[in-house]
Amino acid sequence: MTVELRFQSTGSVPGAGEPVSMRGTSLTIGRGDDNDLVLPDPDRMISKNHCVVEDHNGNIVVIDLSTNGTFLNYGKIPLGQTPTPLNDGDVLSVGAYELAVRIVSAAPADYPPPPADDAPVSHGSAERADDGRSLLDMPDREGDFLDDLLGSDGPTGPRQIKTDDPMDSLLPPLGDEDDDPLAPPEEEHRGDTFAQHNPSQSDSFQPPRQSGNFIPEDWDADMMSSPPPPETIPLPPKASDEAVEPDADDPFVEPPKAPPPPGPAPPPPEPAARPEPEAPPPIATAPRTTGSARAFLDALDDDQLDVPDDQLDDTMARVGKAFRAMVVGLREILMTRTSIKSEFRIEQTMIRSGGNNPLKFSISPEQAIEAMVRPRSKGYLSAEEAAQQALDDIKAHEIAMVTGMEAALKGVLKKLDPKVLEDTITGNGGLGGLLKGKKARYWEQYEKLYGQISDQAENEFHELFSREFARAYKEQLEKLK
C-alpha cells in the first residue's frame, strides 16, 4: 500500500513541492529536522513532532502529537492522539500547510499473457508421423482380392470360412449362374410330369372355406376388467340322420354360406359417477418466529411496551437505526473528549490487550457496531459494559470541565493579588513610597476592586462566572450548528 502527501497550501512550500511517500510503516511530520516531512515554520505554530501517519495492518491512520492541533478535512476540532483513519482524498491541515492524502492499494499480480495464435509450435526432433490416408496405399501381405474381382491372375483374397447351410440338401440344384433360365432342362431332369390322382370333378376352382374369426373383438376385455363369471354353454342339438353333409368335392353343389359376422359388442355400461372428494381445509400458516424480537423488547425492561406481532419488523428496523445513531454519536463525543484531554496534556486511556471499549478504540463506526453486536475479538468489552462506561465517562467529563474552569479562574485571580504584585516588584517593601498622588490612589482602588472580586469568586462563583459562561456557550453552539 502506497501513501503520498501532496502540498496544496497557499503558503510557502518546502523544497520543490514534490509529493512525499511513506517509507515503511510510518511518516512523521513537523518542523524538526529529524522528521520525514520537514515543514518550515518561522512563527513556530507547528510543533517539532507535529503528527505521524502510520499503517496499522492495512489501515492508514494519523495521530496528532502537536500543541496547536492537526485538523482533518477543514474541521474545527483537533484530532488528538487517538488514531484517526485516513482515506484517499482527505486533507490534513498542519499550520499554514494543507496536505492532500493519496492512498493507493497494491495492484494484484498480472496474469501471464495468452500464447499468440500465429506463434510457431516446435515439434522437437521426432519424425513426423505418416498421414492416416497413406495406410490405405500399403500393400497387403496376402494381396487385395478387390484388385481383380473377376480375374484369376491376381492374388487370392483371404480364405473364407466354410458356411454350408444344411437346408441346401433339401432343395434341387439351381444350376450355375451361366445357365439360361428359359432353356429346356438337361436330360437328367427331363421326363413326364408327376401323375395327378384327383378326380376330374375337383379340377375346377374352389373358393376356400371361410373360417371363423380367431381374434374376438373383445380380446382386450381381460386386461381392462376382472374376468366375468363362467357361463353355462348350451350343447348344440344332435344332427338328424337325414341331414347329409354336402360333398365338398362336388363342383355343382354350392358350398355353405359362411355365418354372418357377429354384430358389434354392446358398449360397456358407464361407471357410476364417483362423488368428488371434499377439498381439505386450508392449512394454517405457521406464525413467523418472533422469539428474537421478543427477547430484544424484553431486555428493554418496560412492562407497558406492547408491540403486536405484525409490527415487530418495523419496530426492529426503527430501533436498529436509532442504535446506529447512538453509537456514532457516543463515539464522536468520546473522540472530542480525547482531543480536549490531549490539548491540556491530561493523561489518556491507552489501548490494552483486553477490556478495551469499542466506542473509544475503533477505526470507524462500522467497526464499533460490529464489536458490540457480533464481537469477533476477545479484546473488547461487551456491548452493555461499553455503553455504560462511555456514558459514565461523558458525565464525569462534564462535571470535571466546570470544576476545572472554576479552579483556573481562581488561580488567575491569585496571580493578580496586589500583595503578590507588590512583593514581586519591590520585594518586602510596599509601593506607597514609589507611588505618589494620583497613581497611589489608583493602586488603592485596585486593591479594593480585587478584594470584591476575590470575595465574589469564593462565595458567589456561579453568579460571577455564569453570565460570561452562558454568553460564550451560546455563541459556540451557534457556530457548531
N, C-alpha and C positions, 0 to 999 in steps of 0.2 A: 504494500500500500504506500503511495507517494503523497506527501503533504507539502504544499508550497504556500508561501505567503507573498503576496504581491502588494506593492505600495500603490495606494490611490489617494494619498494625502495631498492636501493643498499646500502644505508647508514644505520645508526642505527635505529632500530625500537623500539618505546617506549613500555614498558611492555612486555607481551608475544606475541605481534604481532597479537592478535586476531581481528576479524572484529568488527567494531563499528557500531551499528544500531542507526537510528534516532528515538528518542522517542518524540512523539508529532508532531509538525509541523515544527520544525527547528533543525539543528545540527550545532553548532558553532565549528570552527577550529582555532587554534592559539597556541602560546607558553604560554599564560596566564593560570593560574591555574583554572580560572572560566569557561573555555571552555569545551564543551562536549568531544572534542578530543584534548588533550594536546600534542603538538609536541615539544620536547626539541630542543633548537637551541642555542648553545653557541655563535655562530657567530652573532646572532641577525639579521639574514636575514628574519626571519618570524616575522610578527607583532604579538602583543598580541592578537588582534582580527583580524585574517588574512582574513577569509572569512566565509560565512554562507550558508548552504544548507537548502532551505525552500520548503514547499509543498504549492503551490498555486492552491487550488481546483483540486488536482489530477495531476498538472503539477509540476514536480520537477525541480527547478532552483537553480543556485548558484550565489551569489553576492560577488564580490571582494571588500574587505574593506582594503586591505593592501597597503603598500608603494611600495614594490618591485614587486607586481603583482602576480596574480593567473593565471595559464595557463591551457588550455583545450586541450587534445589530442596532446601534444607536440607542440602547437602553439607558435609563436614568439611574439604575441601581447597579452598583459594582458587583462583580461576580463573586468575589471572596475566595477563600481557599478550598471550597467544595468543588470537586471536579465537575466541570460543566461540559456536556457533549458539544462537539462542533460538527457542522455539516458543510457539504460543499456549497460555496456561495456566501457563507457567513462573513461578517465584517467585524474585526476587532479594533476597538478604539483604545490606543495607548498614547496618552498625552495628546499631542497635536497630530499624531500619525493615525492613519487608517489602513489596516492590513486586511486585504481580501484573502479568504481561505479557499484553497483549491485542493480537493481530495480526490485522488484517482485510485481506484482499486486495481489490483494486479490483473492483467489480462490473462485468460486461460491459454494454455499451450496450444499452438496451431496444429491442426491435423496434417499428416503428410499428404502432399498433392496426389491426386489420382494419376496413374500412368497415362502417357499420351497415347492417343489412338493409333497414330502413324509411326510409333516407335518400333524399330526393328526388333524382332524376337530372335534370340540366339538359340539354336538347337544343339550347340556343342559339336563335338567331333563325330557323333554317331551317324552312321549311314542312313540315308532316307529310306523309309520302308516302301516296298512296292505298292503301287496302286492296286486296289481290290479288283479292278477290271482286268488287270494283267493275269490274274489267276485263271480267267476263262480261256486264255490263249495257250496255257501249258498243256502239252500232250499227255494223254492218259497212258499209263504203262500197258494197259490191255487194249488200247485203241478206243475210238469213239464209234459206236455202232450206228450213229446218225450220219457219218461221213458218206457211206454208200448204202443207202437204205435198201435198194433193190439189187445192188451188185453183189458179186460173190468174191471179188478180188480184195476188197478192203478187209481190215481186221475185224474179227468177230467181236460181238459185244459180250457183255458179261453173261456167264452161264445162268440160265433160267432155272428156277425151282420147278420141279415136276408137280404139275397140278392136274392130275387125272380126275375127272368127275365120274363117280360110279354110275350116274344116270345115263352116261353116253352109251353104255352097252345095251340099254333098253330101246334105243332108237335105231331105225335103219340108217345106213350110211347115207350122208347127204351129198357125197361126191366132192370133187375138187372144185376150187374156185374157177378153173378154166372151163368147166363143163357148161354146155348150153342148156339152160333150163327148159327150152322148147324142143330140144332134140328128142327123138324116140329113145326109150331106155335101152340099156345094153341087154345082151342076150340072156344074161343070168337073171334079169329081172322081168323078162317078157313071159307071157302066158295068159291063160284065161283068167277072168276075174273070179272072185270068190262067189260061190253059189249063194242065192237068196232063197231061203226056205220059208218066207212069209207067204200067206195066201194072197191071191190077186185082189181080193176084196179090200185088203188093207193097204193097197198101194196108193190110194187117194189120200189127199191131205186131211189130217185130223187135227182139229184145234186142241190145244192142251186143256186138260181139265183144270177148272178154276178151283183152287183150294181156299179154304178159309183164311182169314187174316190172322197170322200167328202173333201179331203185336196188338193187344187190345188198346182201345183209345184211353182207357183209364189206367194205363200202365204205371203212371206216377202217383196213383192214389195211395199206395202203401207208404210212400215217403212223406206224404202230407198229412195223413191221419192214421189213427190206430186201425188195425185190421178189423173188418166187420165180423160179427159172429157167423159161424158157418151155417149155411142154409141147406135144407134137405133138397137134393136134386131129384126130381121125379124120373123114374126109369122110363125109357121110351117103350111104346107098346110093341108087342111082338108082331112081326110082319106075317101076313096071311100066306098060306101055301100057294094061293093063286097068283100072288104078285110075283112076276118074273123079272129078274134083273135084266135090263136090255143089254144086248151084246155090244160090247164096246167096239168089236171089230166089224160090225155090220155097217157099211157105208150109207145105207138107206135109212138108218134109224137116227133120228135127231138126238144128239146127246142131251142129257138132262140139264135143265137150266140151273144156273148157279143160284143159290138162295140170295135174296136181296141183302145188301149190306145193312148191318144194324143201324138204326137211327142214332142221331146224336144223343149222347148221355144227358139226362136231365141235369140242369145246373144244381150244384150243391146248395143246400139251404143256407141262407145268410146267417152268420153267427149273431147271437143275441148281443145287442149293444151293451157294452160294459159301462157301468156308471163311472164317470170321471172322478178321480180321487180329489178330495178337497185340498186346496192349497195349504201347505203348512203355515202356521202363524209366523210372522216375521221374527227373526231372532233379534233380540235386543242387543244393540251395540254396547260393548263393554266400555265403561267410562274410562277416560284417559287417566293415566297415573298422575296424581296431584300430590303425591307424598312429599316430593322435594320442595314444592312451593309452600305447602302447609308447614313444613319444618322451618322454612325461612321466616314465614309470618309468625310462627310460634316463638321464634327466637327474638322477635321484636318485643315480646312480653307486654302486649297490650290486649287486655281481655275484651275491650269494646271494639276491637278491629274485626269486623265480619265481612269477608270478601267472598262473594259467590264463586262457584267453580267456573262459570262461564266468563268471569272477569279476571281469572288468575293470570292469563297470558299477558294482558295489557298491563296489569298491575306490576308484574315482574319486570316488564320492559321499562316502565317508568322508574322503578326503584333501581334498576341497573344503570340507567342514565344518571340518576342522582348520585349513585355510588361513585361513578367515574368523576363527576364534577367535584365531589368532596375530596377524592384522592388527589386530583390535580390541584385543588385549592390548598389543601394542607401541605402538599409538597412545596408549593411556591412560598407559603408563609414561612416554612422552616428554612428554605433557602435564603429568604430575606433576613431572618434572624441570624443565620450563619454569617451573612455579609456584615451585619452590624457588629457582631462579636469580633469579626476579623478586623474591622475598621478601628475598634478601640483596643485591639491587641488582647482580647479576652480569650482564655483557654477554651478550645473547642473539643467536641467529642470526635475521636478518631475511629476509623474502621477497625474491627477486631475479627478474630477467627470465628466468633459466634455471637449471637444475641444482637445483631445489627437491625436497625429499624429500616425497613424498605422505603419508608417515606422520606428518610434522610439520605440514605446511601443507595440511590438508584439513578441510572443514567437518563431514563425517560419515564414519563407517566405509565407507558405500557409495561415497562419492567416492574414498576411498583405494583401495578394491578395484578400482574402475573404472580409476583411473590406473595401477594396477600390472598388471591383466590386459589391458585394452584401452585404452591411453592415446590420448586424442584431442587432447592439447595437448603442445607441444614444451617446455614449461617445467618438466617433471618429469624426475627420474632414472628409469632403467629399474628394473624390479622387483628384479632381483638387486642392483644398486647401492644402492637404497633400503633393502632389508633388511639388507645388510651394514653400511651406515652407521649404521642405527638400533641394531644390536647393539653396534657399536664405541662409540657414544655412551653406551649404558647401562653397559657395562663401565667406561669411563673415569669415568662419574659415580659409580659405587660406590666406586672407589678414591679419587677426589677427595674424597668425603664423609668418609671415615675420616681422610685426611690433614688435611683442614680442621679437623675436630674436635680432633685432636691439637695442631695449631698454636693453636687457640683456647684450649685448656686451658693450654698453656704461656704464652700471652700474659696470661691472667688471673693465673697464679702470679707472673709478673714484677711485676705491679702490686701484689701483696701482699708483696713483698720487704721485710723490716724496714728495710733500708738506704734503700729508696725512701721508705718511710713516715717514717723519721726525718729524711731530708733535706727532705721536704715540710713537716714540722711545725716543725722548729727550724732549718732552713737547714743550715749546715755543722756546727752543734753537735750533740751527742748528747743522748739522753734520760736519761742517767744522773743529771744534776743535777736534772731535773724529777721523776723517779720515785724514791720512797723506800720502803724497807722491802718490804712485801708486793707492791706494784704493780711494783716493779723486778724482783722475781723472776718475776712473770707475763710480763714482757717478755722476760726471758732464756729462759723456757720456750718462748715463741712463736718466738723466733729458732732454737732447737734444732729444734722441730717443722717449721718452714718448711724448714730445711736438709734434713731427712729426706725431706719431700715433694718438694722440688726435685730431690734426687738420684734418687729413685724415678721421677720423671717423665722424667728424662733417660735413665736406664739400664733401667728396668723399666716402661715406659709401659703396655704391654699388661696387665700384672698389676694396675697401679693403675686402669686405665681399664675393663678388660673386665668386671669384676664389676658395676659400675653400668650399663655399657652393655648387658650381657646382660639385666639386670632390666628396664630401660626398653624394650628391644627386644621382649621377650616380652609386656609389658603392651600395647604398641601393636599387636602382631599380634592379640591377643585382641579389642581394640576394633574393628579393621578386619574381623575375621571376623563 
